[in-house]
Amino acid sequence: MVRQPDFSEADRRYAELKRRHELGDLSAEEFDEQLRELMVQDEEGRWWVKSRRTGEWHYNDGTDWRRGTPPGYRSSTTAGAAAHQGGSRRDMMERETGSRRSGDGAFTAAVFIKWAAIVIVVLVIAYVVLKIVVAIQSSLPI
């Protein structure tokens, strides 16, 4: 039988998977597949999983997934905040959102590539629409 991760291990592994997915190292399908492997069952038999977008814990109540906090759970961000009350609001937001400063070249390159791809797609669509409009105008009798 495969060993099931505990909540803190699932938190740690989720953060790594999320980072790899944002960098483009994992496809959406690979991310979802590995996220399913991080499901944790509590002492009451409920299954818990991290939200793919927010990282919040959700449990299955038998019919639906509900957001909640696992019994006895203390997140690494909560534990870190309790141990260290210092730090700016901006630092806290960067930790919570996974935001990275511009010094992280890999993250910046990944974001640039995604935006560049979007711009290219928009330009190609605009070009095709322009060609269609010109073709229609040239075929109209004036």
N, C-alpha and C positions, 0 to 999 in steps of 0.2 A: 504494500500500500504506500502511496506517495505521501510524504509528510506535508501536512498543511501548515502554511505560515501563520504566525500569530499577528495581532494587529499592528504592533510596532514594526515587525519585519515587512508586512504588507505596505505600510506607509513608506518605508525606505525604498522598497522595490518599485512602488508606484511612482515615486519622485524620479527615480532613474529612468523608468519606462517613459514617463511624460517628457523628460528632457530629451531622450533619444527620438521620440516621436516628433517633437517640435523641431529638432535638427534635421529631420528627414531620414534618420537611420532606420526607423520603423514605419511601415505603411500603416494605414488606419486598421486594416484587417489584422496585421501582426500585433498592433497595440491592443486591440480588443481581445484577441486570443490570449495574449499574455496577461491581460487584466483579469480575465475569467479564472486564470490559474491562481490569482491572489485572493480568491474568495476564502473567507474565514467563517467557521461555524462556532458559535458561542456555546456556553454550558447548557443553555435552554434549547439548543437545537436550531436556532435561527441562523440563516446564512447572511453574511455581510459582504458587501463589495464596495469599492471606491467608485465614485462617479467618474466617468471618462473625462468630462470637461472640468469639473470643479475640484475633484479629489475628496469630496465629502463622503462620509460613510452612509450607505443605504442598507436596509435589511429587508428581507422578504417576509411579509406577514402571512404568507400562505396564498394570497391572491394578488398582491401587488408589492412593488418596491417602495419603501418609505424612508425618507431621510431621518437619521437618528445618530445617537452616540452609543457605541458598543458599551456593554456593562463593564464598569471598572476601567474604561479606556481613558488614556491621557495621551493626546497627540504629542508628537515631538515638538511642534511649534508651541503648544501650551506648556510643555515641560521646559522648553528653552526660555520662554517668556517668564516663567516663574523663577527660574534660576538666574536670569539676567534681565533686570527691569530697565536697563539702559538702552541706548540706541535711538535713533531718530525715527519719526513716523515713516519717512521715506525708506529707511532700511527695513522696517517691518513690512511695508508694502512690497518691497522687492522680494523679501523672503516668502511672503504669502502668495504672491502672484507668479513667482518664478522668473520675474523680470531680471534681466542682466544689463549691466552697464555697457557702454559702447566698447569697452576694452576687450570684451569677449568676442574675438573675431569670428569664431564659428557661428555663433548665434546671429551676429550681424550679417554675415554672408548668407545664412539660410533665409533670413527675413528679406534681404535684398533680392535674392533669387526668386522667392515667391512673388514679391511685388513686381519684379521685372517681367515674370511670366504673365502676370495679370495685365500689365501694360501692353505687352506684345499681343495678347489675345484681343484686347480692346482695339488696338490699332488695326489688326487684321480684319476684325468685324467692320470697323469704320471704312476701311479700304473697299471691302466687298460691297457694302451698302452704297458707297460712292459710285462704284462701277455699275451697279444695278441702276441707280438714278440716272447716270449719264446715258446708259443704253436705252432706258425708257424715254428720256428726253430726245435722244437722237432719232428714235423711231416715230415720234409724234409728228404729224403734219402741222407745219406752222403756217 
